[in-house]
Amino acid sequence: MAIHSSNNNYFYIMFTSSLLFGICSSQLTSNFYDSTCPKALSIIKSAVASAVAKEHRMGASLLRLHFHDCFGCDASILLDDTSTFTGEKTAAPNLNSVRGFDVIDNIKSQLESACPGIVSCADILAIAARDSVVSLGGPSWNVGLGRRDSTSASKDAATKDIPSPLLDLSGLITAFSNKGFTTQEMVVLSGAHTTGQARCQIFRGRIYNETNIDTNFATSMKSNCPSSDGDSNLTALDVTTNVLFDNAYFKNLVNNKGLLHSDQQLFISGGSTNSLVTNYSNSYSAFFADFASAMVKMGNLSPLTGTTGQIRANCTKVN
């Protein structure tokens, strides 16, 4: 998921306790809106399908938006700046990176017409991410619902929360472990990079300076990413089947064709995660099953439930 920032400090809220995780996740239920807004899921599914059909990249963007909101999952990423806080949209991991806000706003508008004040923006993000993956040919999963929306956001916290694309394997393992994820879950969630794009500025150092990269691949990437220009030029994270959600990402890593430094770190000489990458490269069904499970876990990280937070009428601002 280009799920990254340039800051190597991690996670100001730690939910590493499995007991606490269980308490949080148990408050979410897949049938939360069955009686209060029965058309909620179909409205979201239709809007996502339309958006992805119009632009395939939007599927990856909505998945990324959910991830960048999570490690919280409270829709704080959607809040515009106010006089009392600077929000997350301009944080290093998000600026000129996360997108799809207009799709979420459109979904929220439809839901407010159908059932005002019922469906949270945080739940919209979680459902839209699942539906985006499905629309690109990936797996489905049951999304626990009942999250509420935050009433504040923090640029600094967002900067600290998202792992850097420059991290080595040990740093990636630590970053995800701090959030209660296993190494295997870190690897499988990274498989979201089977779709989406990255800016030249993020991967220039890898294609020009690193040696564990296929020579022909590096040469082809340089054509769209000059050594001193084109910072915003976009390149597919998966150069083989970028508009499909499949296991090609892992096959690329085995062949030293990972675009980001942090991607290729999952498959390096003597690396502890090499066997996981090899397994997923050989079995898309294993990847799909484990990815779905990891997404359920990610969506359950520290949600606001009960009377905490609010149901925003407009996802960009507090009620």
N, C-alpha and C positions, 0 to 999 in steps of 0.2 A: 504494500500500500504505500506509496512513498511516504511512509509513516515516520517522518523524521524532523529533527531540528538540528541546529548547529551547536546546541548547548549540551554538555555532557553531565549536567547535574540532573538528578532524577527525583521526580515524584514526591510532591509535598504532602500527599495523603497516601498512606500505606494501608492497603488491605491485603496483607499477606497471610492473615489468619484464616484458615479454612473454616473455622467456626463462624467467624464474622461474615465470610463470604456466603456461607449457607443461610445465615439470617437474612442478608440482603436479598439473595436470589429468591428465597422462599416467598417474598412479598410480591413477586411478579407472577402473573398468570396469563396464559395464552388466550383465555376467553374473557379478558378484562372488559372489553367493550361490547360483548355479545348483546347485552340488554340496553346499554346506554347509547351506543352508536353502532348498530349492527352492520352498517355499510362502510365502516371505517377502513377495513382491510381491502375491500374491493376498490374503494376510491383511490387509495394509495397505490395499489397494484396497477390500476389503469393509468394513473398519472406517470408512474415510473416507466411503464412499458412505452408510453407515448414519447417520453423524453429520451429514452435510450434509442428508440427507433429513429428519432430525429437526429441524434448524435450518439454514436456508440460509446464515445469516450465518457459520456455522462454516467454510464453504469459504474465505471471505475471511480469517477468523481464523487458519486453519492456514497459509495463504499468507503472511500477515503474520508469523507466528511464525518461519517459515523465514527470511524476510528479516531480521528482527531478530536472529536467531542468526548470520546470515551477515555478510559482511565478517569471516569467521572460520569459519563452518559447522562448529562443533565441539560443538554441543549445550550450550554453556556457559550458555545462557539458561534451561535447564531445572533447573539446580542450585539447591537451597535454600541459604540462608545457613548458614555454619558458624562455629565459633569462630576459624577462621583466615582467612576471607574473607567479605566482603559481596557477595552475588551480584547478578545483573543484573535480577532480577524487580522490584526497587524503584527501578531507574534511571528517570530522568525519561521516556525514550521508552517505557518498558514499564509503569510503574505505572498501574493502572486503564486499561490499553490492550491489551496482548497477552493473549490467552486461548487456550483450547484445550488447556491442559496435561492435563486429564482425558482427552481423546481420545488424546493421545500416550501417557499412562500405560496406558490400556486396550490400545493396540496393542502396547506393550512387553510387557505381561503375557501377551498371546497368543503373542507371538514367543518369549518365554522358555519357555513351555510346549512350543512346537513344536520349538525348537532353542536350548537354553540357551547364553548367552554368545557368540552368533554375530553378531547384527544390532545395529549401533550405534544409539544414539539420534540421532546426527547424520544417519545415513542415513534413519532413519524420518522425520525432519523434511523432508528433501529429497524423498522419495517422496510423502509426504502432501501437500506443497505442489503437486506435479504432479497428483496424483489429485484434489485439491480443484478446481483449475482446470478439469480435464476434466469433473468432476461438475457444474460450473456452465455447461458449454457451450463452454469454451475449448479451446485447443490442447493437444496432448500433446508430450512430448519424451523422449528417452532420458536417464535420470538416471544419471550416473556414480556408482558405489558403491565402498565400501571406506574411507570415512571412519571415524576413530576418535573417541572422546569425550574431551573435556578433563577434567582433574582439578582445575580451579580456575575461578573466574569473577571478574569485576571490575565492580563497579557503576560506577566512574569511567570505565572503558574503554567500557562500553556507552553511557554518557551522551555521550561524545565521538564515538562511531562513527556515530550515525544522524542524517542531515540534518534540520534544523528545518523545520516547516511554515511558518515565517516567512521563510525564505530567499528572496531575489530570484534571478532567473535566473542571474546570474553566480556566485552562491554555490552553487547547485545544480550547475552545470557543474563548478565546482572540486571540490566534495565527491565527485562521482562520478569525476571524472578522477583524483583522488588514489587511487582504488581500481582504476584501469586501465580505467574505462568511458569510452566515447566519449559525446559529447553525444547522439547518436542513441540509444544504449543507455539513457542516463538518461531520455530522453523515453519510450521504449517501456516501460521498467520502471515508470514512473509510471502507465502505463495500467492497472496492477493496481487503481487506484482506480475502475475500472469496477464494482467490487463492494466491499462493506464499509461501515462507518459511522465517523463522527467525533463527538467530544464538542463541545458548544457552546463550551466554553472555548477550543478550538483554532481555531475559525473565526469567533468573535464579531467580532473586529477587522475582518475582511474585510467581513462583511455590513453592518456599521454605519458603517465609515469609508472604504472604498475606492470609487472612482468607476468603475473598469473592471469593472462588474458589472451584469448585467441587472436593471433596477429591479423588475420583477415577481418575479423569482427572489429577490432580496434581501428583498423584503417577505414572501414566503412562508416564507423561512428564519427570519425574525424571530419568527414565530408559535411556534416551538419553541425559540427561543434568545433570551430576553429580554435586555435590555441590561445587567442587573445581577443576574441569577438564572439558575438552571438550568444550571450549569456541566457537569453530567454528562448532560444531555439529548442523545440520539443522533439524528443525521440522516444519511441516506444520502449517501455520497460521489458517487454517480451517481443523480440524482433521477429518471431516466427508466426505466432497466432494471436496478435495483440487484441483483436476484437472478440476473442473467445476466452471464456473462463475454463482453462484446462490445466494440465500439468506440464506444459511446455517450459514454464519458468524453471522447473527443477532440471529438465533435460538440458536447458541452456547452461545452468550452473555446472553440471557434469562436464560440459564441453568448454568451460571457461568463458562463457558468453554472458555472464551477469553484468548488467549495465552499471549498477551502483557498487561502490566498494563494500558496503554492508551486505549487499546481496551475495557477492562472490565469497564473502567470509564464511558463508554457510557450507562452502565446499572448497576447502584448501588442503594443502599437503598435511597429512596427519591430523586433520580436523576432527573434533569429537562429534560433529553433526553430519559428517559425510555419509554415514550409513542411512540416516534419515532422508537426506536429499536423494540418495540413490533409490531408496524404497519408493518415495513419491514420484520419482522420474519413471519408475517402472509400473506404477499402479495409480491411475487416476482415481480409481474407486477408493483406495486408501486415503489419498489426498482429500477427496470430497468428504468422506466420512469424518476425518479428523478436523478438517477445516470447519465443518458445520458445528462440531462439538466445541471447538475453540471460540467460534463466534458467539455461541450461546453464553459461554463463560465471560467473554469480553463485554457483552451487552448487560451482564449482571454486576459489573463492577460499580460499587458504591452508588446505586441509584437513589434519588430522592423519592420517597414514597409516603403514603399516609397523608399527614397534614403539613409535611415539610415542602417548601417551595410553593409553586403555583401552576396553574394551567394557563399559559400565556395566550391571549387572544391574537397577538401578533408576535411571531417568533423573534422579531428583531428588537423588541423592547419589553420591559417589565410592565405588567398591568398598572 
